[in-house]
Protein backbone atom coordinates (compact mmCIF):
# COMPACT_ATOMS: atom_id res chain seq x y z
CA UNK A 1 0.00 0.00 0.00
CA UNK A 2 1.54 3.35 -1.03
CA UNK A 3 1.69 6.36 1.26
CA UNK A 4 0.54 8.77 -1.48
CA UNK A 5 -2.05 6.94 -3.62
CA UNK A 6 -2.44 9.94 -5.95
CA UNK A 7 0.98 9.16 -7.45
CA UNK A 8 2.09 5.97 -9.20
CA UNK A 9 4.75 4.91 -6.71
CA UNK A 10 6.93 1.80 -7.24
CA UNK A 11 5.28 -1.54 -6.58
CA UNK A 12 8.23 -3.80 -7.45
CA UNK A 13 12.01 -3.73 -7.15
CA UNK A 14 12.59 -3.24 -10.88
CA UNK A 15 10.85 0.15 -10.60
CA UNK A 16 14.02 1.42 -8.90
CA UNK A 17 17.78 1.52 -9.42
CA UNK A 18 19.78 0.85 -6.24
CA UNK A 19 22.75 3.20 -6.62
CA UNK A 20 24.50 3.16 -3.24
CA UNK A 21 24.23 1.37 0.06
CA UNK A 22 23.78 3.95 2.82
CA UNK A 23 23.91 1.62 5.78
CA UNK A 24 23.13 -1.78 7.20
CA UNK A 25 21.83 -3.12 10.47
CA UNK A 26 20.87 -6.41 12.08
CA UNK A 27 17.78 -6.88 9.96
CA UNK A 28 18.25 -5.08 6.67
CA UNK A 29 19.98 -2.48 4.53
CA UNK A 30 19.21 1.09 3.43
CA UNK A 31 19.96 1.99 -0.18
CA UNK A 32 20.04 5.22 -2.11
CA UNK A 33 17.68 4.77 -5.06
CA UNK A 34 16.38 6.42 -8.19
CA UNK A 35 13.04 5.65 -9.77
CA UNK A 36 12.91 4.04 -13.21
CA UNK A 37 9.19 4.74 -13.60
CA UNK A 38 7.14 7.93 -13.75
CA UNK A 39 5.01 8.69 -10.72
CA UNK A 40 3.06 11.35 -12.57
CA UNK A 41 4.98 14.13 -10.82
CA UNK A 42 8.22 15.46 -12.33
CA UNK A 43 9.59 16.63 -8.98
CA UNK A 44 8.99 13.23 -7.37
CA UNK A 45 10.56 11.46 -10.36
CA UNK A 46 13.77 13.51 -10.05
CA UNK A 47 14.28 12.86 -6.35
CA UNK A 48 16.62 10.46 -4.67
CA UNK A 49 15.05 8.09 -2.13
CA UNK A 50 16.35 6.08 0.78
CA UNK A 51 14.89 2.59 0.47
CA UNK A 52 14.96 0.31 3.48
CA UNK A 53 15.24 -3.27 2.23
CA UNK A 54 14.46 -5.97 4.77
CA UNK A 55 14.54 -9.73 3.92
CA UNK A 56 11.19 -11.41 4.60
CA UNK A 57 13.02 -14.52 5.80
CA UNK A 58 14.78 -12.46 8.48
CA UNK A 59 11.52 -10.85 9.59
CA UNK A 60 9.81 -14.21 9.87
CA UNK A 61 12.80 -15.92 11.51
CA UNK A 62 12.90 -13.36 14.32
CA UNK A 63 9.13 -12.89 14.61
CA UNK A 64 9.31 -9.23 13.57
CA UNK A 65 6.40 -9.06 11.14
CA UNK A 66 4.17 -7.27 13.66
CA UNK A 67 6.95 -4.81 14.48
CA UNK A 68 7.57 -4.12 10.79
CA UNK A 69 3.86 -3.55 10.15
CA UNK A 70 3.80 -1.19 13.15
CA UNK A 71 6.70 0.85 11.79
CA UNK A 72 5.03 1.15 8.39
CA UNK A 73 1.67 2.06 9.91
CA UNK A 74 3.21 4.77 12.08
CA UNK A 75 5.32 6.25 9.28
CA UNK A 76 2.32 6.40 6.92
CA UNK A 77 0.41 8.55 9.38
CA UNK A 78 3.12 11.06 10.33
CA UNK A 79 3.42 14.52 8.77
CA UNK A 80 6.06 16.76 10.37
CA UNK A 81 8.98 18.76 8.99
CA UNK A 82 11.42 17.10 11.39
CA UNK A 83 10.26 13.50 10.83
CA UNK A 84 11.46 11.48 7.83
CA UNK A 85 8.66 10.90 5.32
CA UNK A 86 7.54 7.52 4.00
CA UNK A 87 6.56 7.88 0.33
CA UNK A 88 5.81 4.26 -0.59
CA UNK A 89 6.09 0.71 0.61
CA UNK A 90 5.62 -2.73 -0.94
CA UNK A 91 6.86 -6.28 -0.65
CA UNK A 92 7.72 -9.10 -3.00
CA UNK A 93 8.54 -12.77 -2.47
CA UNK A 94 11.83 -12.00 -0.72
CA UNK A 95 11.87 -8.47 0.76
CA UNK A 96 9.89 -5.62 2.29
CA UNK A 97 10.73 -2.20 0.79
CA UNK A 98 10.20 1.18 2.47
CA UNK A 99 10.73 4.19 0.20
CA UNK A 100 11.64 7.11 2.47
CA UNK A 101 12.84 10.67 2.23
CA UNK A 102 16.54 10.85 1.36
CA UNK A 103 18.49 12.81 3.98
CA UNK A 104 21.03 14.73 1.92
CA UNK A 105 22.76 16.06 5.04
CA UNK A 106 23.71 12.58 6.20
CA UNK A 107 23.40 11.11 9.69
CA UNK A 108 24.12 12.80 13.01
CA UNK A 109 26.01 9.75 14.21
CA UNK A 110 28.62 9.95 11.44
CA UNK A 111 29.03 13.71 11.88
CA UNK A 112 29.34 13.43 15.67
CA UNK A 113 31.84 10.59 15.28
CA UNK A 114 34.04 12.79 13.09
CA UNK A 115 33.78 16.06 15.05
CA UNK A 116 33.84 14.57 18.54
CA UNK A 117 31.14 16.91 19.85
CA UNK A 118 29.04 19.89 18.74
CA UNK A 119 29.23 23.56 19.64
CA UNK A 120 26.44 24.65 21.95
CA UNK A 121 24.64 26.52 19.15
CA UNK A 122 24.44 23.46 16.93
CA UNK A 123 23.54 21.15 19.80
CA UNK A 124 20.72 23.53 20.81
CA UNK A 125 19.36 23.56 17.25
CA UNK A 126 19.37 19.79 16.92
CA UNK A 127 17.89 19.42 20.41
CA UNK A 128 15.07 21.89 19.70
CA UNK A 129 14.15 20.30 16.36
CA UNK A 130 14.15 16.75 17.80
CA UNK A 131 11.97 17.93 20.70
CA UNK A 132 9.65 19.64 18.22
CA UNK A 133 9.15 16.29 16.46
CA UNK A 134 8.60 14.54 19.79
CA UNK A 135 6.08 17.13 20.93
CA UNK A 136 4.12 16.39 17.75
CA UNK A 137 4.28 12.64 18.38
CA UNK A 138 3.35 12.92 22.04
CA UNK A 139 0.36 15.17 21.31
CA UNK A 140 -1.24 13.01 18.61
CA UNK A 141 -4.75 11.68 19.40
CA UNK A 142 -3.08 8.32 19.84
CA UNK A 143 0.29 9.17 21.35
CA UNK A 144 3.38 7.74 19.74
CA UNK A 145 6.61 7.14 21.63
CA UNK A 146 9.74 6.70 19.57
CA UNK A 147 11.65 4.67 22.22
CA UNK A 148 14.99 4.70 20.38
CA UNK A 149 16.25 8.29 20.28
CA UNK A 150 20.01 8.29 19.55
CA UNK A 151 22.39 9.85 17.00
CA UNK A 152 22.08 6.79 14.74
CA UNK A 153 18.35 7.53 14.28
CA UNK A 154 18.64 11.26 13.60
CA UNK A 155 19.24 12.31 10.00
CA UNK A 156 19.79 15.75 8.51
CA UNK A 157 18.23 17.33 5.44
CA UNK A 158 20.08 19.37 2.85
CA UNK A 159 19.88 22.51 5.00
CA UNK A 160 21.16 20.68 8.08
CA UNK A 161 17.87 20.34 9.93
CA UNK A 162 16.83 17.28 11.94
CA UNK A 163 14.84 14.40 10.45
CA UNK A 164 13.84 11.90 13.12
CA UNK A 165 14.02 8.40 11.62
CA UNK A 166 13.80 4.66 12.30
CA UNK A 167 10.53 3.98 14.04
CA UNK A 168 11.25 0.26 14.28
CA UNK A 169 10.84 0.35 18.08
CA UNK A 170 7.93 2.80 18.15
CA UNK A 171 4.50 1.94 19.35
CA UNK A 172 1.18 3.65 19.74
CA UNK A 173 0.54 4.65 23.34
CA UNK A 174 -3.20 4.29 23.81
CA UNK A 175 -4.68 6.62 26.46
CA UNK A 176 -2.39 6.56 29.54
CA UNK A 177 -1.33 2.92 29.20
CA UNK A 178 2.29 2.00 29.71
CA UNK A 179 4.35 -0.11 27.35
CA UNK A 180 6.44 -2.77 29.06
CA UNK A 181 8.59 -3.90 26.14
CA UNK A 182 12.32 -3.90 26.94
CA UNK A 183 14.09 -2.52 23.88
CA UNK A 184 16.55 0.08 22.66
CA UNK A 185 20.28 0.81 22.87
CA UNK A 186 21.81 -0.10 26.30
CA UNK A 187 23.47 3.33 26.73
CA UNK A 188 20.07 4.99 26.28
CA UNK A 189 17.91 2.72 28.45
CA UNK A 190 15.90 4.53 31.08
CA UNK A 191 15.69 3.23 34.68
CA UNK A 192 12.06 2.14 34.30
CA UNK A 193 12.95 -0.02 31.30
CA UNK A 194 15.75 -1.75 33.19
CA UNK A 195 13.42 -2.36 36.15
CA UNK A 196 10.70 -3.61 33.81
CA UNK A 197 8.12 -1.21 35.19
CA UNK A 198 6.71 -0.06 31.87
CA UNK A 199 7.15 3.37 30.31
CA UNK A 200 5.33 6.23 28.62
CA UNK A 201 6.37 9.20 26.48
CA UNK A 202 8.71 10.48 29.24
CA UNK A 203 11.05 7.70 28.09
CA UNK A 204 11.80 9.73 24.96
CA UNK A 205 12.74 12.69 27.17
CA UNK A 206 15.22 10.61 29.18
CA UNK A 207 16.81 9.64 25.87
CA UNK A 208 16.88 13.32 24.82
CA UNK A 209 18.91 14.03 27.96
CA UNK A 210 21.39 11.30 27.01
CA UNK A 211 21.49 12.65 23.45
CA UNK A 212 22.20 16.22 24.61
CA UNK A 213 25.03 14.95 26.84
CA UNK A 214 26.62 13.15 23.89
CA UNK A 215 26.23 16.21 21.65
CA UNK A 216 27.93 18.68 24.03
CA UNK A 217 30.39 16.32 25.76
CA UNK A 218 31.16 13.83 23.00
CA UNK A 219 30.89 10.80 25.29
CA UNK A 220 28.16 8.56 26.61
CA UNK A 221 26.97 9.60 30.10
CA UNK A 222 26.36 6.01 31.22
CA UNK A 223 28.42 3.98 28.76
CA UNK A 224 30.76 1.42 30.29
CA UNK A 225 32.85 -1.65 29.55
CA UNK A 226 29.88 -3.95 30.19
CA UNK A 227 26.13 -3.76 29.84
CA UNK A 228 25.74 -4.75 33.50
CA UNK A 229 27.82 -1.77 34.66
CA UNK A 230 26.00 0.55 32.26
CA UNK A 231 22.65 -0.51 33.72
CA UNK A 232 23.97 0.03 37.25
CA UNK A 233 25.12 3.57 36.38
CA UNK A 234 21.72 4.32 34.83
CA UNK A 235 19.79 3.05 37.87
CA UNK A 236 21.97 5.26 40.06
CA UNK A 237 21.64 8.18 37.59
CA UNK A 238 25.40 8.48 37.93
CA UNK A 239 25.93 11.61 35.82
CA UNK A 240 29.44 13.06 35.64
CA UNK A 241 30.11 16.31 33.81
CA UNK A 242 33.51 17.50 32.57
CA UNK A 243 34.97 20.85 33.47
CA UNK A 244 33.88 23.71 31.24
CA UNK A 245 30.47 22.37 30.18
CA UNK A 246 27.79 25.06 29.87
CA UNK A 247 25.85 25.28 33.15
CA UNK A 248 22.49 25.45 31.35
CA UNK A 249 23.35 22.37 29.28
CA UNK A 250 24.20 20.54 32.51
CA UNK A 251 20.93 21.65 34.11
CA UNK A 252 18.89 20.56 31.09
CA UNK A 253 20.49 17.10 31.06
CA UNK A 254 19.81 16.73 34.78
CA UNK A 255 16.17 17.79 34.39
CA UNK A 256 15.67 15.18 31.66
CA UNK A 257 17.66 12.32 33.18
CA UNK A 258 15.61 12.01 36.34
CA UNK A 259 14.91 8.63 37.90
CA UNK A 260 11.17 9.37 38.34
CA UNK A 261 9.54 9.70 34.86
CA UNK A 262 6.92 12.21 36.07
CA UNK A 263 9.69 14.61 37.13
CA UNK A 264 11.19 14.87 33.65
CA UNK A 265 10.56 17.85 31.39
CA UNK A 266 8.07 17.36 28.58
CA UNK A 267 9.11 18.04 24.99
CA UNK A 268 7.34 21.41 25.04
CA UNK A 269 9.04 22.39 28.32
CA UNK A 270 12.45 21.27 27.09
CA UNK A 271 12.11 23.52 24.02
CA UNK A 272 11.79 26.52 26.35
CA UNK A 273 14.73 25.68 28.60
CA UNK A 274 17.35 28.46 28.97
CA UNK A 275 20.01 26.38 27.20
CA UNK A 276 17.82 26.20 24.09
CA UNK A 277 16.59 29.80 24.14
CA UNK A 278 20.15 31.06 24.81
CA UNK A 279 21.83 29.26 21.92
CA UNK A 280 19.18 28.33 19.36
CA UNK A 281 19.07 30.77 16.44
CA UNK A 282 22.75 31.72 16.55
CA UNK A 283 25.21 30.62 13.83
CA UNK A 284 25.96 26.96 14.48
CA UNK A 285 29.66 26.11 14.00
CA UNK A 286 30.51 22.42 14.06
CA UNK A 287 33.35 20.54 15.68
CA UNK A 288 35.23 21.05 18.92
CA UNK A 289 37.72 19.50 21.24
CA UNK A 290 36.99 16.41 23.25
CA UNK A 291 36.82 16.64 27.05
CA UNK A 292 38.02 13.83 29.22
CA UNK A 293 35.34 12.23 31.40
CA UNK A 294 37.30 9.21 32.53
CA UNK A 295 36.69 5.83 30.93
CA UNK A 296 33.21 6.57 29.51
CA UNK A 297 33.33 5.58 25.83
CA UNK A 298 33.25 8.27 23.15
CA UNK A 299 30.69 8.39 20.33
CA UNK A 300 33.43 7.20 17.98
CA UNK A 301 34.05 4.23 20.26
CA UNK A 302 30.33 3.45 20.23
CA UNK A 303 30.37 3.69 16.42
CA UNK A 304 33.14 1.09 16.35
CA UNK A 305 31.23 -1.03 18.85
CA UNK A 306 28.08 -0.84 16.76
CA UNK A 307 29.92 -2.00 13.64
CA UNK A 308 31.51 -4.77 15.71
CA UNK A 309 28.06 -5.86 16.93
CA UNK A 310 26.71 -5.91 13.37
CA UNK A 311 29.66 -8.02 12.21
CA UNK A 312 29.27 -10.29 15.22
CA UNK A 313 25.59 -10.70 14.38
CA UNK A 314 26.47 -11.66 10.82
CA UNK A 315 29.18 -14.01 12.08
CA UNK A 316 26.65 -15.61 14.43
CA UNK A 317 24.34 -16.28 11.49
CA UNK A 318 27.27 -17.80 9.56
CA UNK A 319 28.20 -19.97 12.54
CA UNK A 320 24.58 -21.09 12.89
CA UNK A 321 24.47 -21.98 9.20
CA UNK A 322 27.80 -23.79 9.57
CA UNK A 323 26.48 -25.68 12.61
CA UNK A 324 23.35 -26.69 10.69
CA UNK A 325 25.48 -27.90 7.78
CA UNK A 326 27.77 -29.82 10.12
CA UNK A 327 24.76 -31.46 11.79
CA UNK A 328 23.45 -32.50 8.39
CA UNK A 329 26.90 -33.79 7.41
CA UNK A 330 27.16 -35.68 10.70
CA UNK A 331 23.74 -37.21 10.12
CA UNK A 332 24.73 -38.23 6.60
CA UNK A 333 28.04 -39.63 7.90
CA UNK A 334 26.20 -41.69 10.50
CA UNK A 335 23.76 -42.90 7.85
CA UNK A 336 26.63 -43.86 5.52
CA UNK A 337 28.37 -45.58 8.44
CA UNK A 338 25.24 -47.55 9.24
CA UNK A 339 24.91 -48.61 5.61
CA UNK A 340 28.60 -49.58 5.56
CA UNK A 341 28.14 -51.67 8.70
CA UNK A 342 25.13 -53.38 7.11
CA UNK A 343 27.17 -54.18 3.98
CA UNK A 344 30.04 -55.46 6.12
CA UNK A 345 27.63 -57.67 8.05
CA UNK A 346 26.13 -58.98 4.82
CA UNK A 347 29.61 -59.68 3.47
CA UNK A 348 30.49 -61.55 6.68
CA UNK A 349 27.32 -63.61 6.41
CA UNK A 350 28.01 -64.31 2.75
CA UNK A 351 31.57 -65.42 3.49
CA UNK A 352 30.30 -67.67 6.28
CA UNK A 353 27.69 -69.14 3.93
CA UNK A 354 30.30 -69.62 1.21
CA UNK A 355 32.62 -71.35 3.70
CA UNK A 356 29.77 -73.55 4.91
CA UNK A 357 28.81 -74.33 1.33
CA UNK A 358 32.43 -75.25 0.49
CA UNK A 359 32.59 -77.47 3.56
CA UNK A 360 29.34 -79.21 2.63
CA UNK A 361 30.50 -79.65 -0.93
CA UNK A 362 33.78 -81.16 0.24
CA UNK A 363 31.85 -83.45 2.56
CA UNK A 364 29.57 -84.50 -0.27
CA UNK A 365 32.54 -85.23 -2.53
CA UNK A 366 34.15 -87.24 0.27
CA UNK A 367 30.97 -89.23 0.77
CA UNK A 368 30.77 -89.91 -3.01
CA UNK A 369 34.36 -91.19 -2.99
CA UNK A 370 33.63 -93.38 0.03
CA UNK A 371 30.52 -94.74 -1.69
CA UNK A 372 32.51 -95.55 -4.81
CA UNK A 373 35.12 -97.34 -2.71
CA UNK A 374 32.40 -99.37 -1.00
CA UNK A 375 30.92 -100.31 -4.33
CA UNK A 376 34.31 -101.42 -5.57
CA UNK A 377 34.83 -103.51 -2.43
CA UNK A 378 31.38 -105.04 -2.83
CA UNK A 379 32.13 -105.92 -6.44
CA UNK A 380 35.44 -107.47 -5.40
CA UNK A 381 33.79 -109.56 -2.69
CA UNK A 382 31.08 -110.65 -5.07
CA UNK A 383 33.70 -111.91 -7.57
CA UNK A 384 35.51 -113.78 -4.83
CA UNK A 385 32.29 -115.51 -3.77
CA UNK A 386 31.53 -116.52 -7.34
CA UNK A 387 35.05 -118.03 -7.74
CA UNK A 388 34.67 -120.06 -4.56
CA UNK A 389 31.25 -121.36 -5.64
CA UNK A 390 32.65 -122.63 -8.93
CA UNK A 391 35.55 -124.36 -7.15
CA UNK A 392 33.13 -126.23 -4.83
CA UNK A 393 31.21 -127.63 -7.74
ABEGO torsion letter per residue (X at the ends): XBABAABBBBABAAABBBABBAEBBAAEBBBBBBBABBAGBAAAAABBBBBBBBBAAAAAAAGAAAAAAAAAAAAAABBBAABBBBABBBBBAABBBBBBBBBAAEBAAAAAAAAGBBBAAAAAAAAAAAAAAAAAAAABABBBBAGABBAAABBBBAAGBBBBBGAAABBBBBEABBBABBBEBAAABBAAAAAGAEBBAAAAAAAAAAAAAAAAAGBBAABBABAAAAAAAAAAGBBBBBBGBBAAAAAAAAAABBABAAABBBAAAAAABAAAAAABGBBBBBEEBBBBAEABBBAAAAAAAAAAAAAAAAAAAAAAAAAAAAAAAAAAAAAAAAAAAAAAAAAAAAAAAAAAAAAAAAAAAAAAAAAAAAAAAAAAAAAAAAAAAAAAX
